[in-house]
């Protein structure tokens, strides 16, 4: 059975339909509805959304502790459904909490930073770093282009990097199937690859409604690919290992999508897939996204250290990094050559 949200709405003003959506799809019949919002959302959010009797619950950050506390509040309050309104951290926390409470969740995203919009995975911070947790996919997904456009550009353009990183993740999955006998799901591969390619080749400016619609649909499709696969495999390979490593070793360096984009470009370079290196590099450059360690504010040596550490972030996952098994000194040489190839 295909895992997918019951309803997806990507358009200007989509958020205004949330109250009607909850009743029309019978997500909430007569019980209490919670609305989880990030720290930047206003107190009048429920009035604006016209959800009678909804209770606003605050999401202070994107930690496992915040998600567990929200889950406790949902169970204690006997809520029938919850809507998470905000960026990636708020959505991930709300998905985890809804999963804990066993209630349906509607994702209302206000930025397009990564593919967690519709995925069955919550990425949360904890004392030792960052963890990915399996959760139930959102019942419905709303993307309001008005709110996305009003957010800082970096919050949405970063999602471009996460979307196109699926190309690298799929290549890693195919490598694992060939070299390690890992089972592969053809439908999940097709969905993830399609999600990446449509963004890679989409013309126009990243702030236009046409581009934002394509990006939103791509990120949703990527999340659905994970649902089909039953894991993050079609959207997370060596690229995301590098992202997690940088986050652990050098926290605060860059956003999820920015790191995923650089990780994907570097992994594609390691595969010596020169045509895709050119395509991915051109896409990132066109939209003003980082391509090199220097663009991220990292010295080359620090990036090489992160890449060497990266396989430890996902034990048991086979990617180009595990396949080549390069030492930190060898990686330093590859990073230097990579930077020269990208900038020279």
C-alpha positions as CSV (number, residue, x, y, z in Angstrom):
1,X,0.0,0.0,0.0
2,X,1.4,3.4,-1.0
3,X,2.1,5.7,1.9
4,X,0.9,9.2,1.2
5,X,-0.9,12.1,2.8
6,X,-4.7,12.1,2.2
7,X,-4.5,15.7,1.0
8,X,-1.8,18.1,-0.3
9,X,-2.4,21.8,-1.0
10,X,0.4,24.0,-2.4
11,X,-0.8,27.5,-3.2
12,X,-1.0,31.1,-2.0
13,X,-3.4,31.3,1.0
14,X,-3.5,27.6,1.6
15,X,-3.3,28.0,5.4
16,X,-6.8,29.6,5.6
17,X,-8.3,26.2,4.6
18,X,-6.9,24.4,7.6
19,X,-10.1,24.5,9.7
20,X,-12.3,23.3,6.8
21,X,-9.7,20.6,6.0
22,X,-9.8,19.2,9.5
23,X,-13.6,18.7,9.4
24,X,-14.0,17.8,5.7
25,X,-11.4,15.0,5.9
26,X,-12.8,14.0,9.4
27,X,-9.3,14.4,10.8
28,X,-11.0,16.0,13.8
29,X,-14.7,15.2,14.2
30,X,-15.7,16.6,17.6
31,X,-12.7,16.3,19.8
32,X,-10.1,18.9,20.8
33,X,-7.5,20.2,18.3
34,X,-4.1,21.3,19.2
35,X,-2.0,23.8,17.1
36,X,1.8,23.5,17.6
37,X,3.6,26.7,16.6
38,X,7.3,27.7,16.7
39,X,8.6,30.6,18.8
40,X,8.1,33.2,15.9
41,X,4.3,32.5,15.5
42,X,1.8,35.1,16.9
43,X,-0.7,34.4,19.6
44,X,-3.6,35.1,17.3
45,X,-2.8,32.2,15.0
46,X,-6.0,30.3,15.8
47,X,-8.2,33.3,15.1
48,X,-6.6,33.7,11.8
49,X,-7.1,30.1,10.9
50,X,-10.7,30.0,12.2
51,X,-10.3,26.7,14.2
52,X,-13.0,26.8,16.9
53,X,-11.7,25.7,20.3
54,X,-8.1,25.0,19.2
55,X,-5.4,25.2,21.8
56,X,-2.0,26.7,20.9
57,X,1.0,24.7,22.2
58,X,4.5,26.2,21.9
59,X,7.4,24.4,20.3
60,X,10.6,26.1,21.8
61,X,13.1,24.3,19.7
62,X,13.9,21.2,17.6
63,X,15.0,18.9,20.3
64,X,14.0,15.4,21.3
65,X,13.1,16.8,24.7
66,X,10.7,19.3,23.2
67,X,9.1,16.6,21.1
68,X,8.6,14.3,24.1
69,X,7.1,17.2,26.2
70,X,4.7,18.1,23.4
71,X,3.7,14.4,23.1
72,X,3.0,14.4,26.9
73,X,0.8,17.4,26.6
74,X,-1.1,15.8,23.7
75,X,-1.8,12.7,25.7
76,X,-2.7,14.6,28.9
77,X,-5.1,16.9,27.0
78,X,-6.8,14.1,25.1
79,X,-6.5,15.9,21.8
80,X,-8.0,14.3,18.7
81,X,-5.6,15.9,16.2
82,X,-2.8,18.4,15.9
83,X,-1.6,20.8,13.3
84,X,2.1,21.8,13.2
85,X,2.6,25.3,11.8
86,X,6.1,26.5,11.1
87,X,9.5,25.5,9.6
88,X,11.3,22.2,9.6
89,X,12.0,22.0,13.3
90,X,8.4,22.7,14.3
91,X,7.1,20.1,11.8
92,X,9.6,17.4,13.0
93,X,8.8,18.0,16.6
94,X,5.0,17.9,15.9
95,X,5.3,14.7,13.9
96,X,7.2,12.9,16.7
97,X,4.7,14.1,19.3
98,X,1.7,13.1,17.2
99,X,3.2,9.7,16.8
100,X,3.7,9.4,20.5
101,X,0.1,10.4,21.2
102,X,-1.3,8.2,18.4
103,X,-3.3,11.0,16.8
104,X,-3.3,12.4,13.2
105,X,-1.1,15.4,12.3
106,X,-1.4,18.1,9.6
107,X,1.8,19.7,8.5
108,X,1.4,23.4,7.7
109,X,4.8,24.6,6.5
110,X,5.9,28.2,6.4
111,X,9.3,27.5,4.8
112,X,10.9,25.0,2.4
113,X,14.2,24.2,4.1
114,X,14.1,20.4,3.8
115,X,12.1,17.3,2.8
116,X,10.7,16.7,6.3
117,X,7.4,18.3,5.2
118,X,5.7,15.0,4.4
119,X,8.3,12.4,5.4
120,X,7.8,9.5,8.0
121,X,11.0,10.7,9.7
122,X,11.6,13.3,12.4
123,X,15.1,14.7,12.8
124,X,15.7,15.9,16.3
125,X,18.6,17.2,18.3
126,X,19.7,15.4,21.5
127,X,22.6,15.5,24.0
128,X,24.9,13.5,21.7
129,X,24.0,15.2,18.4
130,X,21.1,14.6,16.0
131,X,18.9,11.5,15.6
132,X,16.4,10.4,13.0
133,X,13.2,8.8,14.3
134,X,10.6,6.9,12.4
135,X,7.1,8.4,12.8
136,X,3.7,8.3,11.0
137,X,3.6,10.4,7.9
138,X,1.4,13.6,8.1
139,X,-2.3,13.0,7.3
140,X,-2.3,16.2,5.2
141,X,0.2,18.8,4.0
142,X,-0.5,22.5,3.4
143,X,2.2,24.8,1.9
144,X,1.1,28.4,1.9
145,X,3.2,30.2,-0.7
146,X,2.4,33.6,0.8
147,X,4.0,32.6,4.1
148,X,6.9,30.9,2.3
149,X,7.7,34.0,0.3
150,X,7.5,36.2,3.4
151,X,10.1,34.0,5.2
152,X,13.8,34.8,4.9
153,X,15.0,33.6,1.4
154,X,17.6,31.3,3.0
155,X,14.9,29.3,4.7
156,X,13.4,28.2,1.4
157,X,16.4,28.2,-1.0
158,X,18.1,25.8,1.3
159,X,15.5,23.2,0.4
160,X,16.9,23.2,-3.1
161,X,20.0,21.6,-1.8
162,X,18.0,18.9,0.1
163,X,15.9,18.2,-2.9
164,X,18.8,17.6,-5.4
165,X,20.7,15.6,-2.8
166,X,18.3,12.8,-3.5
167,X,20.3,12.1,-6.7
168,X,23.3,11.3,-4.6
169,X,21.3,9.3,-2.1
170,X,19.8,7.2,-4.9
171,X,23.2,6.6,-6.3
172,X,24.4,5.4,-2.9
173,X,21.5,3.1,-2.6
174,X,22.2,1.6,-6.0
175,X,25.8,1.2,-5.0
176,X,24.8,-0.6,-1.8
177,X,22.6,-2.9,-3.8
178,X,25.4,-3.8,-6.2
179,X,28.2,-4.1,-3.7
180,X,26.6,-5.2,-0.5
181,X,23.4,-6.9,-1.7
182,X,21.1,-4.4,0.0
183,X,17.5,-4.7,-1.2
184,X,16.3,-1.7,-3.2
185,X,12.8,-0.4,-3.9
186,X,12.3,0.7,-7.5
187,X,9.3,2.9,-6.8
188,X,11.0,4.7,-4.0
189,X,14.1,5.2,-6.3
190,X,11.9,6.6,-9.1
191,X,10.1,9.0,-6.8
192,X,13.3,10.3,-5.2
193,X,15.1,10.7,-8.5
194,X,12.1,12.5,-10.1
195,X,11.9,14.8,-7.1
196,X,15.5,15.8,-7.5
197,X,15.5,16.2,-11.3
198,X,12.5,18.4,-11.5
199,X,14.3,21.0,-9.2
200,X,17.6,20.5,-10.9
201,X,16.2,21.5,-14.2
202,X,13.6,24.0,-13.1
203,X,14.2,27.5,-14.7
204,X,13.4,30.8,-13.1
205,X,14.1,32.5,-9.8
206,X,13.7,30.6,-6.5
207,X,11.3,33.2,-5.1
208,X,8.7,32.9,-7.9
209,X,5.4,31.1,-7.2
210,X,6.2,28.7,-10.1
211,X,9.6,27.7,-8.7
212,X,8.3,27.5,-5.1
213,X,5.5,25.2,-6.1
214,X,7.8,22.9,-7.9
215,X,10.2,22.9,-4.9
216,X,7.4,22.2,-2.5
217,X,6.1,19.3,-4.6
218,X,9.6,17.9,-4.9
219,X,10.1,17.9,-1.1
220,X,6.7,16.3,-0.6
221,X,7.5,13.6,-3.2
222,X,10.9,13.0,-1.5
223,X,9.1,12.4,1.8
224,X,6.7,10.0,0.1
225,X,9.6,8.1,-1.3
226,X,10.8,7.5,2.2
227,X,7.4,6.3,3.1
228,X,7.4,3.8,0.3
229,X,10.9,2.6,1.3
230,X,10.1,2.5,5.0
231,X,13.3,4.4,5.8
232,X,15.2,7.5,4.8
233,X,17.3,5.5,2.4
234,X,16.1,7.1,-0.9
235,X,16.8,10.6,0.4
236,X,19.7,10.1,2.7
237,X,23.1,8.8,1.7
238,X,26.7,10.0,2.1
239,X,25.4,13.5,1.6
240,X,23.4,13.4,4.8
241,X,26.1,11.5,6.6
242,X,28.3,14.6,5.9
243,X,25.6,16.9,7.0
244,X,25.2,15.1,10.3
245,X,28.9,15.0,10.8
246,X,29.3,18.8,10.3
247,X,26.4,19.4,12.6
248,X,28.0,17.3,15.3
249,X,31.6,18.5,14.9
250,X,30.9,22.1,14.0
251,X,27.4,23.0,15.1
252,X,25.7,26.0,13.6
253,X,27.8,25.9,10.4
254,X,24.8,26.0,8.0
255,X,21.3,24.8,7.5
256,X,20.1,21.2,6.8
257,X,19.6,21.9,3.1
258,X,22.8,23.8,2.5
259,X,24.9,21.0,4.1
260,X,23.0,18.4,2.2
261,X,23.6,20.2,-1.1
262,X,27.4,20.5,-0.5
263,X,27.5,16.9,0.7
264,X,25.7,15.7,-2.4
265,X,28.0,17.6,-4.7
266,X,31.1,16.2,-2.9
267,X,29.8,12.6,-3.0
268,X,29.0,13.0,-6.7
269,X,32.6,14.2,-7.2
270,X,33.9,11.2,-5.4
271,X,31.9,8.9,-7.7
272,X,33.6,10.7,-10.6
273,X,30.2,11.4,-12.2
274,X,31.4,14.5,-14.0
275,X,28.2,15.3,-15.8
276,X,26.1,15.3,-12.6
277,X,28.8,17.3,-10.8
278,X,28.4,20.0,-13.5
279,X,24.6,20.0,-13.2
280,X,24.4,20.0,-9.4
281,X,27.1,22.7,-9.2
282,X,25.4,24.9,-11.7
283,X,22.1,24.6,-9.9
284,X,23.6,25.4,-6.5
285,X,25.5,28.4,-7.9
286,X,22.4,29.6,-9.8
287,X,20.4,29.9,-6.6
288,X,23.3,31.3,-4.5
289,X,23.8,28.2,-2.4
290,X,27.2,27.0,-1.0
291,X,29.2,24.5,-3.0
292,X,32.6,24.4,-1.2
293,X,33.7,24.2,2.4
294,X,34.8,27.8,2.2
295,X,31.2,28.8,1.2
296,X,30.1,27.1,4.4
297,X,32.7,29.0,6.4
298,X,34.7,25.8,7.0
299,X,38.4,25.3,6.3
300,X,39.1,22.5,3.9
301,X,40.8,20.5,6.7
302,X,37.7,20.8,8.9
303,X,35.5,19.6,6.1
304,X,37.8,16.6,5.5
305,X,37.6,15.8,9.2
306,X,33.8,15.8,9.0
307,X,33.8,13.6,5.9
308,X,36.1,11.1,7.7
309,X,33.8,11.1,10.7
310,X,30.6,10.9,8.6
311,X,30.1,7.1,8.4
312,X,29.9,7.0,12.2
313,X,26.7,9.0,12.1
314,X,24.8,6.2,10.3
315,X,26.3,2.9,11.3
316,X,25.4,0.1,8.8
317,X,24.6,2.4,5.9
318,X,26.6,1.8,2.8
319,X,27.5,4.8,0.7
320,X,30.3,6.0,-1.5
321,X,32.1,7.0,1.7
322,X,32.1,3.5,3.2
323,X,32.9,2.1,-0.3
324,X,36.0,4.2,-0.8
325,X,37.0,4.0,2.9
326,X,39.4,6.9,2.6
327,X,41.6,8.1,5.5
328,X,41.4,11.7,6.7
329,X,44.7,12.6,4.9
330,X,43.4,11.0,1.7
331,X,40.2,12.9,2.0
332,X,42.1,16.1,2.5
333,X,43.7,15.6,-0.9
334,X,40.3,14.9,-2.4
335,X,38.8,18.0,-0.8
336,X,41.6,20.2,-2.2
337,X,41.1,18.7,-5.7
338,X,37.3,19.1,-5.4
339,X,37.5,22.8,-4.5
340,X,39.9,23.3,-7.4
341,X,37.5,21.5,-9.8
342,X,34.4,23.5,-8.6
343,X,36.0,26.9,-8.4
344,X,38.7,26.7,-11.0
